[in-house]
Amino acid sequence: MGSKNWGALFLLSALWGGSYLFMRVAAPALGPILLIEARVLIAGLALLAYALLTRSLPPLRDHWRHYLVLGAFNSAVPFVLISTAELYLPASLAATVNATTPLFGAVVAAVWMGEAFTWRKVFGLLLGFAGVAVLAGFGPLPLTSTTLWSIGASLLAAFCYGFTAVYTKVKIQGARPQAMALYTQFAAALVLLPLVPFALPTQWPSTLVVICVLLLALLSTAFAYVLYFGLIVDVGPTRAIMVTYLVPVFALLWGGLFLKESLGAAFLAGLTLILFSVALVSGARGAGRAGRARPAPTPGATAATDRPAGKGGPKP
């Protein structure tokens, strides 16, 4: 890859890593439902404006049912789960747990598509969940039921990303990645809209919260997708997936710099185990693998919304 593509890769990783910081700040003030409704709706409007300005509005009719599924399970549900978890978890911990997305993608691909499940993959999966266990049992938080439920919510979000990546590969053929990014954001907003009246905050958010929502929607969602599409076109999905390894690193950096989140030896050990497990599972799948926390980020960022048809990835 050239210097331009490396720069885009690191910028994308920084943006998706930053999404955990923004959610950590905004979720307690707005609540997970309203926060994510604002995120996906603003991002969808920004992507729509971009498509109209560049005269590249993609068709909706052919795949609208699939966009609804992806909007629900690749954006609405996992975004809400992650922001709910971040009511109690540090941003860096939530991002690290979400890095397990490729592991879930491998399991779903094996069950649904009959993809070979080698001993290398099995070892990688076990190693990844050992890393989660280290984070839960020896990390910076006390091992309470709230901590376990929050980590469980993050793992469920990672499973959603893995599922939707395989769903995209199996069910959607010929859809443009820009169409998936644009229309799944509006689909996610539609899914969450009935819940918004029951999740309104009791007071107007602070300026900092509003700024975090705008940065989350415009930079970590809309602009991040544009970057990711460019990487897919320029270097292919296999190389673009390297973002999976970098997102937790940036989440750790932003959490430490701006939220003063502490990193202990157990935290770094858990992160190392998870990233090594992802490397094993990703390598075992080879060049045929693509995307985000894939088969499959996430979160995060990753999710199916930012990948071309037939590919998967991490979305925060």
N, C-alpha and C positions, 0 to 999 in steps of 0.2 A: 504494500500500500504506500502511496505517496504521502508527503507531509500534509497535504490538504485533507486527505481522508483520515489520517491519524488525528489531526486536529478536530475533525467532525466527530470522531469516535469518542475522544476525551470530553468534548463539549457535551455530547449526548449523555455520557455517563454522569457528568457533573449535574446536568439538568434533572435526570431521573433520580440521582442520589439526593438532589435538593428537594424533590417532591416529598420525601419523608420528613424533611425539616419543616416544609410549609404545612403539611398536614398535622404535624405535632403541635405547631403553634395555633392553627386555626380550628382544629377539631374541638378542643374544649370550649371554645367560644360559640361556635355555630352548631355543634353537634355533627355527627358523621353524615346524616342524611342531607341536610341543607348544604353542607360543605361540598359534597360530591355532586349534588344537583348543580350547584354553581360551577363547579369545575368542568363538568362535561358539557353543560349548556354554553358557557363562555367559549370553551375550546371548539365546540361545534360551530358556533357563530363565526369564530376567527377563521376556521378552516373553510367555511362557506364563503366568507369574504375573499379569502385567498383564491379559491377556485373561480369565483366570479371575476375577480380582477385579472386573473391569468387566462380567462376564458377556457377553463378546463373542468367545468362542472361534470362529474361523472354520472352515468345513468344509475337510477335507483331501482327500476322495475324488476329487473331479472333476479336479483338476490335479496329483495327486501326482507323476506322471512329469515334468512340467515343473518342479516344485519341485526334483526331483533334479538336473535339468540346470542350473537356475539356482544351486542350492546349490554345485554343483561349479565352474561357470565364472564365477559372479558373486561368490562368496565364497571357497571353499576355495583354488582355484588362484591367483587374483590376490592374495589376502591373503598366501599363502605366497611368491609371487614378490616382492611388495613387501618383506616382512620379510626375505627372503633378500638382496635388493638392499641393504637398510639395514644389513646386516652390514658393508658397505664404503662406502656412500654416506651423506652427511649427510641428515638428515630433510628439510631444506628442498629439497635437490636431488631426492630421490625424489618429493616432492609436486609439484614443478614439472614433472618428466617425466610424471607421471601426469595432469597437466592436459591432455595430448594426447588423452584419451579421446574427446571429441566428434569429433576428426578421424578416428579409426578408426571411430567410429559412422557418420560420413558415407560412408566408403568401403564399409562393410558394407551400409548401406542402399542405396547405388547398385547394388551387385552383386546383392544378394538381392531387393530390392524394386523395382529399376528407377527409383529416385528420381533426379531430374535432377541431373547433376553439372556445374554451371556453372563458368565460368572463375573466378568469385569463389571458389568452393569449392576449385578446383585451386590458385589462388594462396594461399588460406588454408592448405591442406595443406602446400604447399612452404615457406611461411613458418614453420609450426609445426615442421617437421622441421629447418629451418635453425636455429631456436631450440635444439632438442636438440643439434644439431651444435656450436653455440656453447658450450653447457653442457659438452659432452664434451671439446671441444678447448681451450677457453680458461677453463674453470671452475676451482674451487678445488682439484681433484684432479689428480694427474699422469695423463696419458693412457696407462694401462696396460691390459693385457688384462682384468684384474679390474674396472677401472672400466667398460670397454666392455661386459663381460658383465653387470654390475650394471645399467647403464642399459638394456641389452637386456631384462633381466628386468622392469624397470619398464615398458618399452614393451609387452611382451607382456601384462602385467597390464592396461594401458590398452586393448589390443586385446580382451581378454576382456570388459571392461566394455562396449565398443562392440558386440561380438557379442551379448552377452546382452540388451542393450537392444533390439536389432532382433528377436532371438528372442522377447522378451516381446511385442513389438508384433504379430509375425506369428503366433505360436503360441498365445498365451494371451488368451482373451476372457472377460471376466466375473469374473476372479479379484479378490478384494479385496486391496488393497495390504497390509493387516495380515496377511493369510494368507501372502503372498509373503515378507514380512519374517520372520514367525515360522517357517514351515516350511522356508524355505531355509537358515536358520541350523542347524536340526537336520539337514537334508540335508548341509550342509557338514561338520558334525561326524561324520556317518556316513561320508562319503567319506574323511575323514582318519584315522578311528579305526584302521584296520588298520596304518597307518604309525607310530602313536604308540609301540608297544613298541620300535621300532628307533630312536627319536629321543629317548630319555629323557636328561635332563641327568645329569652325574656328581656334582653336589652340589646341595643344597637352595638355591633362589633366595633372594636377600636380600629384606628387607622392602620396599625400594624397587621391586624387580622385581615383587613380588606386588601392590603398590599400582598400578603401571603396568598390569598385566594387568587388574585390576578396573576401573580407569578406562577402559581401552580397551574392555572388554566392556560395561560398564554405561552409560557416558556416550557414548563415541564410536561405539557400535554400537546398543544397545537404545534409549537415550533419544534419540539422534540420529534414529532412524527415526520415533519418535513426533513429534518436531518437524517432520520432513520431511513426514509425512502431513498434519499440520495446515496446513502451507504449501500443499500441493497442494490441499486442500479450500478454503482461504481465498482464495488468490490465483492458483491454477492452476499447471500445470507450467512454462509458459513463463517466468513470473517466478521461480518457485522455482529454475530452472536458474542463476540468478545466483550461486548458491553455488559453481558451478564456478570462477568468477573469484576468489572470495574465499578458498577453501581454501588455495591456495599462499601467499597473503599471510600468513595466520595461521601456516602451517607455518614460513615464514621468521621470523616474529616469535617463535614459541615456540622454534625452534632457536637463534636468537640470544640469547634471554633465559636459557634453561635449559641449553643445551648449548654455548653460546659458539661457535656456528658462524659463521664469517666470511662476509661477502658482498662480493664484488668487483664491479667494473664489468661483467665478462663475465657473471657470474651474473645481474645485474639486466637486462642486455641480452637474455640468453636467455629470462628470465622474460617480459619485455616482448613479445618476438617470439611466444612461445607463446600468451600471453593475447590478443594482437591477432589471431593466426590463429584462435583459438577464437571470437572475436567475429565475424570474417568468416564462418566456416563456420556458426555459429549463426544469424547474421542472414540468411544465404542460405537457410536452411531455414525461417525464418519462424515464424509462430505455430503451425504444425503440429508443430513440434519440441517435445520435452519432456524433462524430466528431468535426469539427471545428466550426466555427460560424455556426452552422448547423441548418438545420435539422440534417443538413447543411453542420481559424481563417480555416486566416485568414488564405492577406494577407498576417485575415488574415489571415498565414500565411500564410495565410493562406491565403483552397481550396481543390478541389476534388483530386488534385494531390497527396496528402499525406494521403489519407484515403483508407481503404479497400472498396471493392465494397459494395454498399448499405449503406455507411456511409458518413457523411459530416463533415466539420470542418473549422476553421478560418485560412486564410492564408494571410500573409502580402506581 
